[in-house]
């Protein structure tokens, strides 16, 4: 394995898996980064689908979404550094600042599936 491949997390994941989206329809919060990196303010959202690379959220069209924030998935206590990619009314597309771990994604999808059944 080349050094470049070890430094690039996408190189170790099959290309079709990096962008594969999973429907989760799970509540979440957009946690705003404030003065001195405080994270007291948040916006409720619905995480429609998620991949290793990013997610699509549903947010009230009247609420502003910052360029950079943390995404918190309700029921999971980790926050994911995220960047706004596109916004169309209530549909918000975000990219994660780093690819999330495949095991973490599996946990999110499994948790969503268990709550539905």
C-alpha positions as CSV (number, residue, x, y, z in Angstrom):
1,X,0.0,0.0,0.0
2,X,1.3,3.4,-0.9
3,X,1.8,6.1,1.7
4,X,-0.8,8.3,-0.1
5,X,-3.4,5.5,0.3
6,X,-2.8,5.3,4.0
7,X,-3.2,9.1,4.4
8,X,-6.4,9.2,2.3
9,X,-9.3,7.5,4.1
10,X,-11.3,7.3,0.9
11,X,-8.6,5.0,-0.6
12,X,-9.4,2.3,1.9
13,X,-13.2,2.4,1.3
14,X,-14.6,1.1,-1.9
15,X,-15.8,4.1,-4.0
16,X,-19.4,3.0,-4.2
17,X,-19.5,2.9,-0.3
18,X,-18.2,6.4,0.3
19,X,-21.2,8.2,-1.2
20,X,-23.9,5.5,-0.5
21,X,-26.8,7.2,1.3
22,X,-28.8,5.6,4.1
23,X,-32.3,6.8,4.9
24,X,-32.5,7.3,8.7
25,X,-35.2,10.0,9.3
26,X,-33.7,10.7,12.7
27,X,-34.0,13.9,14.8
28,X,-30.8,15.9,15.3
29,X,-29.4,19.2,16.2
30,X,-27.3,21.7,14.4
31,X,-25.0,23.0,17.2
32,X,-23.7,26.5,16.5
33,X,-20.1,27.4,17.3
34,X,-20.1,30.6,19.2
35,X,-17.6,32.9,20.9
36,X,-14.6,30.9,22.4
37,X,-16.0,27.8,20.7
38,X,-19.0,27.7,23.0
39,X,-21.8,25.4,21.8
40,X,-24.8,26.6,23.7
41,X,-27.1,27.5,20.8
42,X,-28.7,24.8,18.6
43,X,-31.3,24.3,15.9
44,X,-33.5,21.3,15.6
45,X,-33.4,19.3,12.4
46,X,-34.4,16.0,10.9
47,X,-31.6,13.9,9.4
48,X,-33.2,12.5,6.2
49,X,-30.2,10.5,5.0
50,X,-26.6,10.0,5.9
51,X,-23.4,8.7,4.2
52,X,-19.7,8.5,5.2
53,X,-19.3,11.9,3.5
54,X,-22.3,13.9,4.6
55,X,-26.0,14.1,5.1
56,X,-29.2,15.7,4.0
57,X,-31.2,17.5,6.7
58,X,-34.6,19.1,6.9
59,X,-34.6,22.5,8.7
60,X,-37.3,25.2,9.1
61,X,-36.9,27.4,6.1
62,X,-37.1,30.5,8.3
63,X,-34.0,29.6,10.4
64,X,-30.5,30.5,9.1
65,X,-28.0,27.7,9.0
66,X,-24.3,28.7,9.5
67,X,-21.5,27.7,7.1
68,X,-19.8,25.6,9.8
69,X,-21.3,23.8,12.8
70,X,-21.5,20.5,14.6
71,X,-24.2,17.9,13.8
72,X,-25.5,16.0,16.8
73,X,-27.7,12.9,16.1
74,X,-30.2,12.5,19.0
75,X,-29.4,9.3,21.0
76,X,-25.8,9.5,20.0
77,X,-23.5,11.7,22.1
78,X,-20.9,12.5,19.4
79,X,-20.9,15.7,17.5
80,X,-19.8,15.7,13.8
81,X,-17.9,18.7,12.4
82,X,-19.9,19.8,9.3
83,X,-20.0,22.4,6.6
84,X,-23.0,23.7,4.7
85,X,-22.8,22.6,1.0
86,X,-26.2,23.7,-0.3
87,X,-29.6,25.0,0.9
88,X,-32.9,24.9,-0.9
89,X,-35.8,26.1,1.3
90,X,-36.0,23.4,4.1
91,X,-33.6,21.0,2.4
92,X,-30.0,21.4,3.7
93,X,-27.1,19.4,2.2
94,X,-24.0,19.2,4.4
95,X,-20.5,17.6,4.1
96,X,-18.7,16.2,7.1
97,X,-15.3,17.8,7.7
98,X,-13.8,14.3,7.8
99,X,-15.3,11.0,6.6
100,X,-17.1,9.4,9.5
101,X,-16.1,6.0,10.6
102,X,-17.9,3.1,8.8
103,X,-18.7,1.5,12.2
104,X,-20.2,4.7,13.4
105,X,-22.4,5.0,10.3
106,X,-23.5,1.4,10.8
107,X,-24.4,2.2,14.4
108,X,-26.5,5.2,13.3
109,X,-28.3,3.2,10.6
110,X,-28.9,0.2,12.9
111,X,-30.2,2.5,15.7
112,X,-32.6,4.1,13.3
113,X,-33.8,0.7,12.0
114,X,-34.3,-0.6,15.6
115,X,-36.5,2.4,16.5
116,X,-38.7,1.9,13.4
117,X,-39.4,-1.8,14.2
